Amino acid sequence: MPARSSAPPDKPDTSEPHYHGHRERLRERFYTAGPDALSDYELLEMALFPALPRRDTKPLAKTLIKTFGSFAEVVHAPVARLREIDGVGEAAINQLKLIAAATHRVAKGEVKSRNALSSWTEVIDYCRSSMAFADKEQFRLLFLDKRNQLIADEVQQTGTVDHTPVYPREVIKRALELSATALILVHNHPSGDPTPSQADIQMTKAIIDIAKPLGIAVHDHIIVGRSGHASLKGLRLI
């Protein structure tokens, strides 16, 4: 008969996963040094904590930044493309889209609470958060009242990757329905380059020509892309 071993049975490993300490250190740095002390992938790591509580989010965050380019591009990435990334499930996608929606809501609140022309930086931030990373062209209208405060924000048309059909008379018809006295036109270039095309300029002038006799001002046409924005008024194209 073999001798009975006196060694105690193996005990389950109760030690915490290695990433728990890393998470605490990252949180501490976030709260003591501020968000600017964190790189894009580190901020993304933290954003994914609630969605992936039992996983090390650092490798996934690095993969996402490498794939899409930046924190902003990750949270605004199309859902279909996010699903292609190994390790990204519905919980992670929901968390990323919640952040994108929160960013958009905050920017919209800044625009609605102020005179649009005196808070131009907030208008640009809002337009970029809404459209800069979309994978299809969108034509958006900001309708303003006589105090240049936002009445409504509407996407009038969604097109392809490089074209959106715009109907100037429909734009003015909607402005009259809302009793708007001014407009800001906005659209995006999914290519990332916000340089206005000749078609962009012609379409803007057509809207101005119809709006002016009706007492509706077109303050600007803003084109947004991942690399920045262009203002037709600022470029003296209108």
N, C-alpha and C positions, 0 to 999 in steps of 0.2 A: 504494500500500500504506500503510495507516495506521501511524502511528508507534507503536512498542511502548512501553507505559507502563513507567517505571522504578519506579513505586510498589510497595512490597512487598505481597504478598497479605494480605488481612484475616486477623488472628489470632483464634482462638476466645477468647471472653470467659472468662477463668479467675477473675474476681473472685467472691467469695462472695456469695450472696443477701443482701439487706439485713437479713433477719431473724436471720441468724446472730449478728451483734453484739448485737442486742436480746436474744436468748436468753442470751448470756453475761452481759450486764448484769443480767438478771432472776435468773439463777442466783446471781450474786454477791450480790445484795441479799437473796435468800432465805437464803443461808448466813451472811451477816454480820449482817443486821438481824433475821432470823427470819421465820417464816411470817406473823406478825401484821402485818408491814410491807407485805404484799401484799394487794391487794384480791381479791375473789372471782374476778373475771375473770382477773387475773394468775396466781393459783394454778391456775385451770383451764387457762390457757395452758400452764403447766409440765406439768400432768398429761397434756396431749395431745401433748407433745413426742415420746415414744416411738412413739405411734400414727401421727403425721404428721411424720416426720423431714424431709421435703422441702417442707413447706408452712409458711406464716406462720399460726400458730394464733391470733393475737390477734383477727382479725375473727370467727372462728368462736366463740371463747370469749365474746366480747361478745354475739354473737347468742344463744348458749345461755343466758347469764345473763338477757338481756332477755326471752327466751321463757319460762323456767321460774322465774326469780326469785332464786335463790341457788345457791351451789356445791353445797350439800346437795341441793337440789331437782333440780339437773342430774344428779348421779350416781345419784339414786334415780328418775329419770324413767322411765316405761314405755318399753320398747324400741321399740314401735310409734310412739310420739310422737317419739323421738329420730330415727328413720329419716325422719321428715317434714322434718327440717332439712337444707337444702342444704349439702352438704359433710361430713355425718356418715355415714361408712361403717362397715363391720363392725369394722375395727381400732379406730376411736374408741369405738364402743359397747363393745367388749370391755374397753378400758382404763377406761372410766367404771364399768362393772359390777365390774371388779376392785377399784377403789377402794371402791365401796359394800360389796363382800363383805369387804374387809380391815377397814373401819370396824366392821362388824357383828361380825367375829371378835374384834377387840380388845376391844370392849365386852362381848361374851359372856365372854371370859377374865377380865375384871375381876369380873363377877358370880359366876362359878363359883369363884373363888379366895377369896371372902370371905363373911361372914355377910350375907345379903341385907338384913336390917333395919338393920345398922350401916353399910351402904354404899348407902344409899338413892339417892344421886346417881348412882352407877354403874348401879343398876337402872333409873332413869328414862332415863339416856343410852342404855342398851341397848334399852329398849322403843322409844324414839324412832328410833334407828338402824334398828331392825327393821321398824317399821310406819308411822311418821308420814307418809311420802310415798307409801304404797300407794294405788292408785286404786280399790281395793275394800275393803270392811270385812273384817277378820280378827279372829277371837277366839283369843287366845293364852293358854296356861296355863303358869305357872312353878311346878313342883312342888318343894317344899322338904322337907328331912329335919328331924329334931328339933333340929339345930343351926342351922336356917334357912339351910342351904347348898343350892345348886341341884342337884337330882337330874336333872331333865329340863326341857326347854323345847319345847313342842309347839304348833303351830297346829291347833286342834281343828276350826274351821270357817272357811270363806271364803264371803262372801256377795256382795251387790251393792254399789252405791255408797252405800247408806244403810241396809242391814239385813244382819244375820248371824243365822241361826237358832242358838240355844244350847239344849242339853238338859241341865238340871242333873243328872239322874241319870247321864248319860254322863260328865259332869265328875267326879263322885264315884267312879264305877266305875273310871275311869282312875287316879285318885289312890290307890285301894285296890290296884290292880294294881302300882303303883310303890312301895307302902309309904310314901307321902308323908304327912307329918303337918301340912303347911300348904300353902296355895295363894296365889298372887298372880294375879288375873285381869287380863288386858290386852286392850283392843281399840282400834281406831283409828276416827277419823271422817274420811273422805276430804274432807269439806267444809272441813276445816282447823280448825273450832271444836270444842274438846274438851269443851264443856259436856255433862254427862250428861243423857240423856233420862229420862222416867219409866219407860220400858221397861227402860233400863239398870239403874235402881235396883231395880225389881221382880225382875228376873232375878238380880241379885246377892243379894238377900235370900232368894230361893228356894234358891240354892246354899248359903248360910249355914245355912238351916234344915235341910237334908239333911246337911250336913257336921258340924255341931256334935255331934249325938248319937254320931257315929262317931269323935270325937276329932280331927277335922281342922279346923284353923283357917283362916279366910279372912282373910289379913292386909290385903288391899286390893283394890280394882278400879281400875286406872289406865286412863284414856282419853287417847290421844295424838292430836295433830293437828299440822299444820304450824305453827300459831301457839302451841303450847305443850302442856301436859298438865293433866289434872284428876284428883284423887284423891278417890274417894268417901268414904274414911275422913277425909281432910283436910277435906272439906266437911261432915263429920258427917252423911252421908246413910246410913251403915251403922254 
